Amino acid sequence: MDNIVVAGKKLPLNKPALDIANNLWLGLLAEFDIYQFAMNGHQLLLLVAKEPANYPPAQRSNIAHRIEIAVQLPAVFYFDSLPTYERDRLVDKGVYFVVSNKFAFIPTLLANRRLRKEDIPTQLLPSTQYLLLYHIQRSSLDGMTLTEIAEITPYKYATIAKSAQQLTALGLSEFKADDKRNKRLTLTLNKRELWEKSLPYLSCPIKHYGYTNEPLSSGLIGGIEALSHYSMLTGEDIPTRAFISEECKDLKNKLSQFEDIQRVEIWKYPPIAKEGYVDRLSLYLTLKNDTDPRVQKELDIIINKMPW
């Protein structure tokens, strides 16, 4: 197939962009020929069954939902012909479809998508926060595809796609297609502006904390000791240690809420480590509510000295 007709418009079909095709499952690729096309500035996938198949509307809805989770593109099913009652069943399930050049159900809302109020996050996902702070402090993600980002970060494609949606919903990023139709993440502000604009949506990365009666030598250094590393503040005798949940499942069960020798923090996302210490901006988020004026003074200093 070279094209389809939707609302009287001939729309050219292309092979899916490589970073999209690589994130579709083998069973889907075995059963459907898949094409990519654009409608009113939005990219969609067209699914054409290789063999006649009578999938129930609920199953087609599930397939489309799974595709959108995997690659963040709506799926449209193609039919050479389709009885009216079958069309009605698909419409009831919200399944997008095209019947030859005779009929198309791709709601106008799709072509004119606007963010609903509930789409705008009040707090960033841990993965979104990680990607944002990674971009600001370690290495730029600007202009990368989601697949490329997945290769250098601890998150899978689908998780990164959700995070990219959050960034876009807040006006911090947008998607732009390159010459090969690969969608690339474009971060629209400079790093300091990104930090300041995202700050109301950032949260303390500590998911759980506690104490042990013996000092630990593993884990990244966080807390006051990390702040002293970045500032002139006097550090802790035994430094706070930061872990992510996957690193210390056994340790978490041994932590006490009674203050003891060693403070342990379990984080929602991996600290962006440098020289064994948690990163400056995540550290700021862990200590910003500390009531010690000396801590607040040093936090202000390290933010102002950030190499934006």
ChimeraX attribute file (.defattr): number of C-alpha atoms within 10 A of each C-alpha:
attribute: neighborCount
match mode: 1-to-1
recipient: residues
	/A:1	9
	/A:2	9
	/A:3	14
	/A:4	18
	/A:5	16
	/A:6	18
	/A:7	11
	/A:8	11
	/A:9	11
	/A:10	12
	/A:11	14
	/A:12	15
	/A:13	17
	/A:14	17
	/A:15	15
	/A:16	20
	/A:17	16
	/A:18	13
	/A:19	17
	/A:20	23
	/A:21	16
	/A:22	12
	/A:23	14
	/A:24	14
	/A:25	12
	/A:26	10
	/A:27	8
	/A:28	14
	/A:29	14
	/A:30	10
	/A:31	15
	/A:32	15
	/A:33	15
	/A:34	21
	/A:35	22
	/A:36	21
	/A:37	19
	/A:38	14
	/A:39	15
	/A:40	8
	/A:41	9
	/A:42	13
	/A:43	18
	/A:44	19
	/A:45	24
	/A:46	24
	/A:47	22
	/A:48	18
	/A:49	18
	/A:50	12
	/A:51	9
	/A:52	9
	/A:53	8
	/A:54	9
	/A:55	9
	/A:56	11
	/A:57	19
	/A:58	15
	/A:59	13
	/A:60	20
	/A:61	18
	/A:62	13
	/A:63	15
	/A:64	22
	/A:65	16
	/A:66	16
	/A:67	21
	/A:68	17
	/A:69	16
	/A:70	20
	/A:71	21
	/A:72	19
	/A:73	17
	/A:74	20
	/A:75	26
	/A:76	23
	/A:77	20
	/A:78	18
	/A:79	17
	/A:80	10
	/A:81	13
	/A:82	13
	/A:83	8
	/A:84	8
	/A:85	9
	/A:86	12
	/A:87	20
	/A:88	12
	/A:89	14
	/A:90	18
	/A:91	16
	/A:92	11
	/A:93	14
	/A:94	17
	/A:95	25
	/A:96	22
	/A:97	21
	/A:98	23
	/A:99	19
	/A:100	15
	/A:101	17
	/A:102	12
	/A:103	17
	/A:104	20
	/A:105	18
	/A:106	20
	/A:107	14
	/A:108	8
	/A:109	8
	/A:110	14
	/A:111	14
	/A:112	12
	/A:113	10
	/A:114	10
	/A:115	11
	/A:116	8
	/A:117	8
	/A:118	7
	/A:119	12
	/A:120	16
	/A:121	14
	/A:122	12
	/A:123	15
	/A:124	21
	/A:125	19
	/A:126	18
	/A:127	21
	/A:128	22
	/A:129	24
	/A:130	23
	/A:131	26
	/A:132	24
	/A:133	22
	/A:134	19
	/A:135	16
	/A:136	20
	/A:137	19
	/A:138	13
	/A:139	11
	/A:140	15
	/A:141	20
	/A:142	14
	/A:143	18
	/A:144	17
	/A:145	22
	/A:146	23
	/A:147	21
	/A:148	14
	/A:149	21
	/A:150	17
	/A:151	11
	/A:152	10
	/A:153	14
	/A:154	14
	/A:155	15
	/A:156	15
	/A:157	22
	/A:158	19
	/A:159	18
	/A:160	22
	/A:161	24
	/A:162	18
	/A:163	21
	/A:164	24
	/A:165	21
	/A:166	22
	/A:167	24
	/A:168	19
	/A:169	18
	/A:170	18
	/A:171	16
	/A:172	21
	/A:173	19
	/A:174	18
	/A:175	17
	/A:176	14
	/A:177	15
	/A:178	12
	/A:179	7
	/A:180	9
	/A:181	18
	/A:182	19
	/A:183	22
	/A:184	20
	/A:185	22
	/A:186	19
	/A:187	23
	/A:188	14
	/A:189	13
	/A:190	11
	/A:191	18
	/A:192	15
	/A:193	13
	/A:194	20
	/A:195	18
	/A:196	9
	/A:197	15
	/A:198	18
	/A:199	14
	/A:200	11
	/A:201	13
	/A:202	19
	/A:203	16
	/A:204	16
	/A:205	22
	/A:206	19
	/A:207	12
	/A:208	14
	/A:209	17
	/A:210	19
	/A:211	20
	/A:212	19
	/A:213	14
	/A:214	11
	/A:215	16
	/A:216	15
	/A:217	10
	/A:218	10
	/A:219	19
	/A:220	23
	/A:221	26
	/A:222	28
	/A:223	22
	/A:224	19
	/A:225	20
	/A:226	23
	/A:227	26
	/A:228	16
	/A:229	15
	/A:230	17
	/A:231	16
	/A:232	10
	/A:233	16
	/A:234	11
	/A:235	15
	/A:236	13
	/A:237	9
	/A:238	15
	/A:239	21
	/A:240	22
	/A:241	24
	/A:242	25
	/A:243	26
	/A:244	20
	/A:245	18
	/A:246	10
	/A:247	12
	/A:248	13
	/A:249	12
	/A:250	10
	/A:251	14
	/A:252	19
	/A:253	9
	/A:254	11
	/A:255	19
	/A:256	15
	/A:257	10
	/A:258	10
	/A:259	11
	/A:260	14
	/A:261	16
	/A:262	19
	/A:263	24
	/A:264	27
	/A:265	27
	/A:266	24
	/A:267	19
	/A:268	20
	/A:269	21
	/A:270	21
	/A:271	24
	/A:272	19
	/A:273	15
	/A:274	12
	/A:275	8
	/A:276	13
	/A:277	22
	/A:278	23
	/A:279	23
	/A:280	24
	/A:281	19
	/A:282	23
	/A:283	21
	/A:284	22
	/A:285	16
	/A:286	18
	/A:287	18
	/A:288	15
	/A:289	11
	/A:290	11
	/A:291	9
	/A:292	10
	/A:293	9
	/A:294	10
	/A:295	20
	/A:296	15
	/A:297	12
	/A:298	18
	/A:299	22
	/A:300	12
	/A:301	14
	/A:302	16
	/A:303	14
	/A:304	11
	/A:305	10
	/A:306	12
	/A:307	10
	/A:308	12
